[in-house]
Amino acid sequence: MQSIKEIKEVLCNNPSPEQLELIANDQRKGAQLALKKYYKEIERTAQLEREFLERQKYEIPLWKQGKIVAGVDEVGRGPLAGPVVTAAVVLPANNTLKEVNDSKQLSDKRRRIYYQNICQQALDISIGIGSSELIDTENIYHATELVMRQAVDGLNMRPDFLLVDAMTIPVDIKQEKIIKGDANSVSIAAASIVAKEIRDDIMKMYDIMYPGYGFGQNAGYGTKIHLEGLENQGITPIHRKSFSPVKNII
C-alpha cells in the first residue's frame, strides 16, 4: 500500500484514471484529504481558464484577424498630489496572464509579480505621465485623455485597435470604450497593473523628496496623514492646486 506521501506525489504528477480510482478506494483519512485537495485544485484551474477566456472576449476576435491590439488604462485621477499615469500594453495572443485582473483587487506583492510577468510577455509597453501642472491647466479628465494619447503614441508598434477603460482617446485609431475595462479585458488589466506600479514607484520617490505627507503609503490620496501634512507644512510642487482641499489652503 502506498504511503500518504507517495499518494500526494502521484496526485502532483498528472495521475491516470486508474490511479485516481485506487486512491478513491483508499479509506484512510489522509488519502481522502489529498484527493479532495487535488479535485479542488482542478476546479480552481478550470475556473481560472474560464475567467481568462472571458477576459479575452474583446481581444480574441481581433487577434484572429491578425490585428495588433493595445489595452490602455490610467491610474491616479483621484489623488490630491502627483501625476496621472497611463499605460498602453500590447499582448500576444498566446499570453499566459491568467490571473491578471483589476489592479485595485490585487495585493502589492501579487501585483508586483504580475507586473514582472506582463513585462516579460508583452510585445510592447508605453507609459504616459501627466504632471499636476497639466492637470490644473487642462482639468483631470482632459489631462487623462492627453496622457493616454501620449502612451499610445509612444508605442513602437502602431496598434490596429485600442481597448480603453471608460475613456475615448483623441487618436486616429479604432477603439472601444469598455466600462470596468480592467476587470473585463486582459489587455486593459495589464495596462492598469503597469500604470499602478509605475505611479506607486514615482510616489515613493516623492515621499523621500517631500516627507510628512505619507506619499509612499497613500500614493497622494487624501488620507489623514496627508491632510495633516497639508495643514502643518503646506503644499508641495506636486500638489494639484485645482483640487480641494489643496485649493482651500491656497
C-alpha positions in Angstrom: 0.0 0.0 0.0 1.3 3.5 -0.9 2.1 5.9 1.9 0.2 9.2 2.1 3.4 11.0 0.9 3.5 8.7 -2.2 -0.2 9.4 -2.9 0.4 13.1 -2.8 3.3 12.7 -5.2 1.1 10.7 -7.6 -1.6 13.5 -7.4 1.1 16.1 -8.3 2.1 14.3 -11.5 -1.0 14.1 -13.7 -2.5 10.8 -12.3 -4.2 8.3 -14.6 -7.9 7.4 -14.1 -6.7 4.0 -12.7 -4.5 5.8 -10.1 -7.4 8.1 -9.1 -9.7 5.2 -8.7 -7.2 3.4 -6.4 -6.8 6.5 -4.2 -10.6 6.9 -4.1 -11.0 3.4 -2.7 -8.3 4.1 -0.1 -10.3 4.7 3.1 -7.5 6.4 5.0 -8.4 10.0 6.0 -5.0 11.3 4.7 -5.7 9.7 1.3 -9.2 11.2 1.0 -8.0 14.6 2.1 -5.2 14.6 -0.5 -7.8 13.5 -3.2 -10.2 16.3 -2.1 -7.4 18.8 -2.4 -6.5 17.5 -5.8 -10.0 17.9 -7.2 -10.3 21.3 -5.6 -7.2 22.5 -7.4 -8.5 21.0 -10.7 -11.7 23.1 -10.3 -9.7 26.2 -9.4 -7.6 25.8 -12.5 -10.7 25.2 -14.6 -12.3 28.4 -13.1 -9.2 30.4 -13.9 -9.3 29.2 -17.5 -13.0 30.2 -17.8 -12.3 33.6 -16.4 -9.2 34.1 -18.5 -11.2 33.2 -21.7 -13.9 35.7 -20.6 -11.3 38.5 -20.1 -10.1 37.9 -23.7 -13.5 38.2 -25.3 -12.7 41.6 -26.8 -9.2 40.6 -27.9 -9.7 37.1 -29.4 -11.8 38.2 -32.5 -9.2 40.9 -33.2 -6.2 38.6 -32.7 -7.9 36.1 -35.1 -7.9 38.8 -37.8 -4.2 39.4 -37.2 -4.8 42.8 -35.5 -2.4 44.5 -33.1 -4.4 45.3 -30.0 -3.3 47.7 -27.3 -5.0 47.9 -23.9 -4.9 51.4 -22.3 -5.7 52.4 -18.7 -4.9 55.2 -16.2 -4.0 55.4 -12.5 -4.2 58.5 -10.3 -7.1 60.6 -11.3 -8.4 61.0 -7.8 -5.3 61.9 -5.6 -4.5 65.4 -4.3 -0.9 65.1 -5.4 1.3 63.5 -8.0 0.9 62.8 -11.7 -1.8 60.8 -13.5 -0.1 57.9 -15.2 -1.3 55.9 -18.2 0.0 52.7 -19.8 -0.6 51.2 -23.2 0.2 47.4 -23.4 0.2 45.2 -26.5 -0.1 41.5 -25.5 0.5 38.5 -27.8 -2.4 36.1 -28.5 -0.6 33.3 -26.7 -0.1 35.2 -23.5 -0.5 33.2 -20.2 -1.5 36.0 -17.9 -4.4 34.0 -16.5 -4.5 35.8 -13.1 -4.0 39.3 -14.4 -7.0 41.3 -13.3 -8.1 44.7 -12.0 -5.0 46.2 -10.2 -7.2 47.5 -7.4 -8.1 44.0 -6.4 -4.5 42.7 -6.0 -2.2 42.9 -3.1 1.0 44.8 -3.6 3.1 41.6 -3.6 0.9 39.9 -6.2 0.6 42.9 -8.4 4.4 43.2 -8.5 4.7 39.6 -9.6 2.1 40.1 -12.3 3.8 43.4 -13.4 7.0 41.4 -14.0 5.1 38.7 -15.9 3.5 41.4 -18.1 6.8 43.0 -18.9 8.2 39.6 -19.9 5.4 38.7 -22.1 4.2 42.0 -23.6 5.1 42.7 -27.2 5.2 46.5 -26.4 4.6 48.8 -23.5 4.5 52.6 -23.3 3.9 55.0 -20.4 2.3 58.4 -20.3 2.8 60.8 -17.4 0.7 63.9 -16.8 2.0 66.4 -14.2 0.0 68.2 -11.6 0.5 71.4 -13.7 -1.1 69.7 -16.7 -4.0 68.5 -14.5 -4.5 72.0 -13.1 -4.4 73.6 -16.6 -6.5 71.1 -18.6 -8.7 69.5 -15.8 -8.2 65.9 -14.8 -10.5 64.4 -17.4 -8.9 66.1 -20.4 -5.4 65.6 -19.0 -6.1 61.9 -18.8 -7.1 61.8 -22.4 -3.9 63.6 -23.4 -1.7 61.4 -21.4 -3.4 58.3 -22.8 -2.6 59.6 -26.2 1.0 60.1 -25.1 1.1 56.4 -24.1 -0.3 55.2 -27.4 1.9 57.5 -29.4 4.9 56.1 -27.5 4.4 52.5 -28.6 6.9 51.1 -31.1 4.1 49.0 -32.7 1.3 51.0 -34.1 -1.9 49.4 -32.9 -4.8 48.5 -35.2 -7.3 48.7 -32.3 -7.4 50.1 -28.8 -9.3 48.8 -25.9 -9.7 51.6 -23.4 -11.0 51.7 -19.8 -14.1 54.0 -19.9 -12.4 56.7 -21.9 -12.1 57.9 -25.5 -8.5 58.7 -26.7 -8.1 61.5 -29.2 -6.1 59.4 -31.8 -6.9 58.2 -35.3 -7.1 54.6 -34.3 -10.2 52.4 -34.0 -11.1 51.9 -30.3 -13.7 50.6 -27.9 -14.5 52.2 -24.6 -15.2 49.5 -22.1 -16.8 50.2 -18.7 -14.8 48.5 -15.9 -12.3 47.5 -18.6 -9.6 46.4 -16.2 -12.0 43.6 -15.0 -13.2 42.7 -18.5 -10.2 42.8 -20.7 -6.8 41.2 -20.1 -5.1 44.0 -22.2 -6.6 46.8 -20.1 -5.9 44.9 -16.9 -2.3 44.6 -17.9 -2.2 48.3 -18.6 -3.8 49.0 -15.2 -1.1 47.0 -13.4 1.7 48.6 -15.3 0.4 52.1 -14.7 -0.2 51.4 -11.0 3.3 50.0 -10.4 4.9 52.9 -12.2 2.9 55.5 -10.3 3.5 53.9 -7.0 7.2 54.0 -7.6 7.0 57.7 -8.5 5.1 58.4 -5.3 7.6 56.6 -3.2 10.3 58.8 -4.7 8.2 61.9 -3.9 7.8 60.5 -0.3 11.6 60.9 0.1 11.6 64.4 -1.5 8.6 65.6 0.5 8.4 63.8 3.8 5.4 64.2 6.1 2.6 63.6 3.7 2.8 59.8 3.6 3.1 59.6 -0.2 4.8 56.2 -0.1 1.7 54.7 1.6 -1.2 56.8 0.3 0.0 57.5 -3.2 -1.2 61.1 -2.9 -4.8 60.3 -1.8 -6.3 62.4 0.9 -5.6 60.2 3.9 -5.4 61.5 7.5 -1.6 61.8 7.4 -1.7 63.6 4.1 -4.3 66.1 5.3 -2.3 66.7 8.5 0.8 67.3 6.3 -1.1 69.8 4.2 -2.2 71.6 7.4 1.2 71.6 9.1 3.6 72.0 6.1 1.5 73.5 3.3 1.5 72.4 -0.3 4.4 70.9 -2.3 5.2 71.4 -6.0 3.4 68.1 -6.9 0.1 69.1 -5.3 -2.9 69.7 -7.6 -3.9 73.3 -6.9 -7.3 72.9 -8.5 -8.3 70.1 -6.2 -10.0 70.6 -2.8 -8.7 70.8 -0.1 -5.4 71.9 -1.7 -7.3 74.8 -3.3 -8.7 75.8 0.1 -5.3 76.0 1.6 -4.1 78.3 -1.2 
